[in-house]
Amino acid sequence: MPVVDLFDLPAKGVLIGLDPGTKTLGVAATDLSRILASPVETIPKPKLAPALARFFEIYDDRNGAGLVVGLPLNTDGSQGPRVQSVRTLVSNLLKVRDIPVAYQDERYTTVEADEIVRELSFTEQRRSDRIDAMAAAMILRSALKRLEART
């Protein structure tokens, strides 16, 4: 299945969010009614195959209906090298399994996630473990807002 527009994802079911970083994959999920988006896990990715295997475990455990992937556009909206890296990751993911995938602009989500996690007073190690998962949740929340605004 090729990458689809956000509005072409399945209308029902849990959406999984992904914040792809250079060293980790932040994962979040909506509830079944798509009201909440919550951080799930930050998966280390020293090697891609085990990281994708763990991602699909989470996807299956939560009965994922579709995936929303953060697209790291530049602040001016242009696409830089990080965008190509994310597109390559999604291509590799789709080689493992054919699932519906949509992109969501993720500008500023990591900065906002870092601020939220700092406010929660986690230790430095716990904070770094949660930032990418929190950013994935923020990506999902943005997607949910767009979906809600359209209905």
C-alpha contacts under 8 A as a table, 3 or more apart, distances in Angstrom:
res1	aa1	res2	aa2	distance
1	M	94	L	7.55
1	M	98	D	5.51
1	M	99	I	6.40
1	M	100	P	6.41
2	P	100	P	7.41
2	P	101	V	7.51
3	V	100	P	6.61
3	V	101	V	5.03
3	V	102	A	5.65
3	V	103	Y	7.85
4	V	8	D	6.02
4	V	9	L	6.93
4	V	100	P	6.77
4	V	101	V	5.96
4	V	102	A	5.17
5	D	8	D	5.25
5	D	9	L	7.06
5	D	102	A	5.55
5	D	103	Y	7.39
6	L	9	L	5.67
6	L	68	V	7.68
6	L	102	A	5.11
6	L	103	Y	6.89
6	L	104	Q	7.63
6	L	143	A	7.44
6	L	147	L	7.70
7	F	147	L	6.71
8	D	11	A	7.80
9	L	65	A	7.98
9	L	66	G	6.19
9	L	100	P	6.26
9	L	101	V	7.33
9	L	102	A	7.23
10	P	13	G	7.19
10	P	65	A	6.41
10	P	66	G	6.69
10	P	100	P	7.88
12	K	32	L	7.70
12	K	33	S	7.67
12	K	65	A	7.33
13	G	32	L	5.39
13	G	33	S	7.18
13	G	34	R	7.61
13	G	63	N	7.64
13	G	64	G	6.72
13	G	65	A	5.19
13	G	66	G	7.89
14	V	29	A	6.77
14	V	30	T	5.48
14	V	31	D	5.92
14	V	32	L	4.97
14	V	33	S	7.56
14	V	34	R	6.74
14	V	62	R	7.08
14	V	63	N	6.57
14	V	64	G	4.97
14	V	65	A	5.41
14	V	66	G	7.08
15	L	29	A	5.78
15	L	30	T	5.45
15	L	31	D	7.92
15	L	34	R	7.54
15	L	64	G	5.69
15	L	65	A	5.77
15	L	66	G	5.06
15	L	67	L	5.69
15	L	68	V	6.98
15	L	140	L	7.83
16	I	27	V	7.05
16	I	28	A	5.73
16	I	29	A	4.41
16	I	30	T	6.54
16	I	59	Y	6.81
16	I	64	G	6.17
16	I	65	A	7.80
16	I	66	G	6.32
16	I	67	L	4.85
16	I	68	V	6.15
16	I	140	L	7.55
17	G	26	G	7.90
17	G	27	V	5.59
17	G	28	A	4.84
17	G	29	A	5.83
17	G	67	L	5.83
17	G	68	V	4.77
17	G	69	V	5.85
17	G	70	G	7.63
17	G	136	A	5.24
17	G	137	A	6.43
17	G	139	I	6.68
17	G	140	L	5.43
18	L	25	L	6.54
18	L	26	G	5.55
18	L	27	V	4.85
18	L	28	A	6.57
18	L	67	L	7.31
18	L	68	V	6.23
18	L	69	V	4.76
18	L	70	G	6.18
18	L	133	A	7.94
18	L	136	A	5.15
18	L	139	I	7.80
19	D	25	L	5.70
19	D	26	G	4.69
19	D	27	V	6.49
19	D	69	V	6.24
19	D	70	G	5.26
19	D	132	D	6.23
19	D	133	A	7.16
19	D	135	A	6.35
19	D	136	A	4.72
19	D	139	I	7.53
20	P	24	T	6.49
20	P	25	L	4.69
20	P	26	G	6.31
20	P	69	V	7.56
20	P	70	G	6.98
20	P	86	V	6.63
21	G	24	T	5.06
21	G	25	L	5.77
21	G	26	G	7.57
21	G	132	D	7.70
23	K	44	P	6.11
23	K	45	K	5.45
23	K	46	P	6.51
24	T	42	T	6.39
24	T	43	I	5.38
24	T	44	P	4.40
24	T	45	K	5.10
24	T	46	P	7.98
24	T	132	D	7.45
25	L	42	T	5.63
25	L	43	I	5.01
25	L	44	P	6.49
25	L	45	K	6.93
25	L	51	A	7.68
25	L	132	D	6.82
25	L	133	A	7.65
26	G	39	P	7.93
26	G	40	V	7.90
26	G	41	E	6.15
26	G	42	T	4.44
26	G	43	I	6.31
26	G	131	I	7.75
26	G	132	D	4.24
26	G	133	A	3.97
26	G	134	M	7.32
26	G	135	A	6.97
26	G	136	A	5.51
27	V	39	P	6.29
27	V	40	V	5.48
27	V	41	E	5.26
27	V	42	T	6.01
27	V	43	I	7.56
27	V	55	F	7.72
27	V	132	D	7.36
27	V	133	A	4.93
27	V	136	A	5.51
27	V	137	A	7.38
28	A	37	A	6.67
28	A	38	S	5.42
28	A	39	P	4.19
28	A	40	V	4.70
28	A	41	E	6.90
28	A	133	A	5.84
28	A	134	M	7.29
28	A	136	A	5.27
28	A	137	A	4.92
28	A	140	L	7.39
29	A	37	A	5.45
29	A	38	S	5.55
29	A	39	P	6.60
29	A	40	V	6.62
29	A	62	R	7.90
29	A	137	A	6.90
29	A	140	L	7.51
30	T	33	S	7.69
30	T	34	R	5.25
30	T	35	I	6.95
30	T	36	L	5.32
30	T	37	A	4.18
30	T	38	S	6.28
30	T	140	L	7.46
31	D	34	R	5.11
31	D	35	I	6.44
31	D	36	L	5.65
31	D	37	A	6.67
32	L	35	I	7.93
33	S	36	L	7.93
34	R	37	A	7.28
34	R	144	L	7.21
35	I	144	L	7.76
36	L	141	R	7.52
37	A	137	A	5.32
37	A	138	M	7.49
37	A	140	L	6.07
37	A	141	R	5.84
38	S	134	M	7.38
38	S	137	A	5.22
39	P	130	R	7.82
39	P	133	A	4.77
39	P	134	M	5.03
39	P	135	A	7.90
39	P	136	A	6.68
39	P	137	A	5.16
40	V	133	A	6.07
41	E	130	R	7.29
41	E	133	A	5.42
42	T	129	D	6.13
42	T	130	R	6.51
42	T	132	D	6.02
42	T	133	A	5.26
43	I	51	A	6.28
43	I	54	R	7.46
43	I	55	F	7.64
44	P	51	A	6.62
45	K	48	L	5.63
45	K	50	P	7.40
45	K	51	A	5.19
46	P	51	A	7.95
47	K	50	P	6.26
47	K	51	A	6.65
48	L	51	A	5.14
48	L	52	L	6.07
49	A	52	L	5.22
49	A	53	A	6.13
50	P	53	A	4.91
50	P	54	R	6.20
51	A	54	R	5.20
51	A	55	F	6.16
52	L	55	F	4.83
52	L	56	F	6.16
52	L	93	L	6.89
53	A	56	F	5.26
53	A	57	E	6.33
54	R	57	E	5.01
54	R	58	I	6.44
55	F	58	I	5.25
55	F	59	Y	6.17
56	F	59	Y	4.71
56	F	60	D	5.93
57	E	60	D	5.22
57	E	61	D	5.95
58	I	61	D	5.04
58	I	62	R	6.12
59	Y	62	R	5.46
59	Y	63	N	6.06
59	Y	64	G	5.01
60	D	63	N	4.83
60	D	64	G	6.07
61	D	64	G	7.82
64	G	67	L	7.49
65	A	99	I	7.93
65	A	100	P	7.53
66	G	99	I	6.43
66	G	100	P	4.98
66	G	101	V	6.01
67	L	99	I	7.44
67	L	100	P	6.17
67	L	101	V	4.71
67	L	102	A	6.31
68	V	101	V	5.88
68	V	102	A	4.98
68	V	103	Y	5.60
68	V	104	Q	6.45
68	V	139	I	7.68
68	V	140	L	6.68
68	V	143	A	7.62
69	V	101	V	7.14
69	V	102	A	6.21
69	V	103	Y	4.83
69	V	104	Q	5.98
69	V	139	I	7.65
70	G	103	Y	5.84
70	G	104	Q	5.00
70	G	105	D	5.82
70	G	106	E	4.98
70	G	136	A	7.27
70	G	139	I	6.08
71	L	83	V	6.12
71	L	86	V	6.84
71	L	103	Y	5.90
71	L	104	Q	5.68
71	L	105	D	4.99
71	L	106	E	5.43
71	L	107	R	7.81
72	P	79	Q	7.79
72	P	82	R	6.38
72	P	83	V	5.67
72	P	86	V	7.95
72	P	105	D	6.47
72	P	106	E	5.40
72	P	107	R	5.93
73	L	76	D	7.74
73	L	77	G	5.42
73	L	78	S	5.86
73	L	79	Q	5.24
73	L	80	G	6.83
73	L	82	R	7.88
73	L	83	V	6.49
73	L	105	D	6.60
73	L	106	E	7.05
73	L	107	R	6.19
74	N	77	G	5.15
74	N	78	S	5.29
74	N	79	Q	6.05
74	N	80	G	6.58
74	N	107	R	7.18
75	T	78	S	7.40
75	T	107	R	6.69
79	Q	82	R	7.75
79	Q	83	V	5.84
79	Q	84	Q	7.94
80	G	83	V	5.60
80	G	84	Q	7.10
81	P	84	Q	5.26
81	P	85	S	6.42
82	R	85	S	4.95
82	R	86	V	6.33
83	V	86	V	5.15
83	V	87	R	6.24
84	Q	87	R	5.00
84	Q	88	T	6.13
85	S	88	T	5.12
85	S	89	L	6.26
86	V	89	L	4.98
86	V	90	V	6.23
87	R	90	V	5.09
87	R	91	S	6.14
88	T	91	S	4.97
88	T	92	N	6.22
89	L	92	N	5.10
89	L	93	L	6.11
90	V	93	L	4.86
90	V	94	L	6.10
91	S	94	L	5.17
91	S	95	K	6.37
92	N	95	K	5.10
92	N	96	V	6.71
93	L	96	V	5.30
93	L	97	R	6.47
94	L	97	R	4.98
94	L	98	D	5.15
94	L	99	I	6.79
95	K	98	D	7.01
104	Q	139	I	6.61
104	Q	142	S	7.64
104	Q	143	A	6.42
105	D	139	I	7.49
106	E	109	T	5.56
106	E	139	I	5.96
107	R	110	T	7.89
108	Y	111	V	5.32
108	Y	112	E	6.21
109	T	112	E	5.06
109	T	113	A	5.87
109	T	135	A	5.33
109	T	138	M	6.28
109	T	139	I	6.88
110	T	113	A	4.93
110	T	114	D	6.01
110	T	131	I	6.90
110	T	132	D	6.93
110	T	134	M	7.98
110	T	135	A	5.20
111	V	114	D	5.13
111	V	115	E	6.39
112	E	115	E	5.12
112	E	116	I	6.35
112	E	135	A	7.62
113	A	116	I	5.12
113	A	117	V	6.11
113	A	131	I	5.70
113	A	132	D	7.62
113	A	134	M	5.51
113	A	135	A	5.18
113	A	138	M	7.39
114	D	117	V	5.15
114	D	118	R	6.03
114	D	127	R	7.81
114	D	131	I	5.65
115	E	118	R	5.14
115	E	119	E	6.29
116	I	119	E	5.14
116	I	120	L	6.54
117	V	120	L	5.12
117	V	121	S	6.94
117	V	122	F	6.83
117	V	127	R	6.04
117	V	130	R	7.18
117	V	131	I	6.57
117	V	134	M	7.82
118	R	121	S	5.34
118	R	122	F	6.54
118	R	127	R	6.99
122	F	125	Q	7.88
122	F	126	R	5.67
122	F	127	R	5.33
123	T	126	R	5.18
123	T	127	R	5.88
124	E	127	R	5.05
124	E	128	S	6.29
125	Q	128	S	5.30
125	Q	129	D	6.30
126	R	129	D	5.04
126	R	130	R	6.34
127	R	130	R	5.22
127	R	131	I	6.13
128	S	131	I	5.47
128	S	132	D	7.68
129	D	132	D	7.17
129	D	133	A	7.84
130	R	133	A	5.37
130	R	134	M	6.00
131	I	134	M	5.07
131	I	135	A	6.06
132	D	135	A	4.92
132	D	136	A	6.17
133	A	136	A	5.00
133	A	137	A	6.36
134	M	137	A	4.99
134	M	138	M	6.31
135	A	138	M	4.98
135	A	139	I	6.21
136	A	139	I	5.03
136	A	140	L	6.27
137	A	140	L	5.03
137	A	141	R	6.12
138	M	141	R	4.91
138	M	142	S	6.20
139	I	142	S	5.20
139	I	143	A	6.35
140	L	143	A	4.97
140	L	144	L	6.11
141	R	144	L	4.99
141	R	145	K	6.19
142	S	145	K	5.14
142	S	146	R	6.34
143	A	146	R	5.09
143	A	147	L	6.20
144	L	147	L	5.01
144	L	148	E	6.00
145	K	148	E	5.04
145	K	149	A	6.03
146	R	149	A	5.16
146	R	150	R	6.41
147	L	150	R	5.31
147	L	151	T	6.72
148	E	151	T	5.37
